[in-house]
């Protein structure tokens, strides 16, 4: 069986597996890995946490990238939302 790149990435679980491995090896930030895996940041955090992969850590640059991705995910506001 031959799979080209597009077919391979369309296989169930492949994008998530690649994103997980690249995140674990710190080749992708949290936000990048979540986007690549087509999961929300919260879903990706739960996914890697279940696998025992730490979510907090990295350099100040990766922490900043992750914070920016979370702000973007929340709709661009860096202010905490208040419960109503």
C-alpha positions as CSV (number, residue, x, y, z in Angstrom):
1,X,0.0,0.0,0.0
2,X,1.4,3.4,-1.0
3,X,0.4,6.5,0.8
4,X,1.3,10.0,-0.4
5,X,1.8,12.8,2.1
6,X,-1.8,14.0,1.9
7,X,-3.2,10.5,2.2
8,X,-1.0,9.8,5.2
9,X,-2.1,12.9,7.1
10,X,-5.7,12.1,6.4
11,X,-5.4,8.7,8.1
12,X,-7.2,8.7,11.5
13,X,-4.9,9.6,14.4
14,X,-1.8,10.4,12.3
15,X,-2.0,14.2,12.7
16,X,-2.5,13.8,16.5
17,X,0.4,11.3,16.7
18,X,2.8,13.6,14.8
19,X,1.7,16.6,16.8
20,X,2.2,14.7,20.0
21,X,5.7,13.5,19.1
22,X,6.8,16.9,17.9
23,X,5.4,18.6,21.0
24,X,7.1,16.0,23.3
25,X,10.4,16.7,21.5
26,X,9.7,20.5,21.8
27,X,9.7,20.9,18.0
28,X,6.2,22.4,18.2
29,X,4.8,24.8,20.8
30,X,1.5,23.8,22.6
31,X,-0.5,26.1,20.3
32,X,1.2,24.8,17.1
33,X,0.7,21.2,18.1
34,X,-3.0,21.7,19.0
35,X,-3.6,23.4,15.6
36,X,-1.7,20.7,13.7
37,X,-3.6,17.9,15.5
38,X,-6.9,19.7,14.8
39,X,-7.7,19.8,18.5
40,X,-8.5,22.7,20.7
41,X,-5.7,23.7,23.1
42,X,-7.7,22.3,26.0
43,X,-8.3,19.0,24.2
44,X,-4.6,18.7,23.3
45,X,-3.6,19.5,26.9
46,X,-5.8,16.7,28.1
47,X,-4.5,14.4,25.4
48,X,-0.8,14.9,26.3
49,X,-1.5,14.9,30.0
50,X,-3.0,11.4,29.7
51,X,0.2,10.3,28.0
52,X,2.3,11.7,30.9
53,X,3.8,14.5,28.7
54,X,4.4,17.6,30.7
55,X,2.4,20.7,29.6
56,X,4.3,23.3,31.5
57,X,7.9,23.9,30.7
58,X,10.1,25.0,27.9
59,X,11.9,28.3,27.2
60,X,10.5,31.7,27.8
61,X,9.9,31.9,24.0
62,X,7.8,28.8,23.9
63,X,5.9,29.9,27.0
64,X,5.2,33.3,25.3
65,X,4.1,31.5,22.1
66,X,1.8,29.3,24.1
67,X,0.3,32.3,26.0
68,X,-0.3,34.1,22.7
69,X,-2.0,31.0,21.2
70,X,-4.3,30.8,24.3
71,X,-5.1,34.5,24.0
72,X,-5.9,34.0,20.3
73,X,-8.0,31.0,21.1
74,X,-10.0,33.0,23.7
75,X,-10.8,35.6,21.1
76,X,-7.9,38.0,21.4
77,X,-8.6,39.3,24.9
78,X,-5.8,39.0,27.4
79,X,-8.2,40.1,30.2
80,X,-9.7,37.3,32.2
81,X,-13.4,36.8,31.6
82,X,-15.8,37.3,34.5
83,X,-18.5,34.8,35.4
84,X,-22.0,36.2,35.1
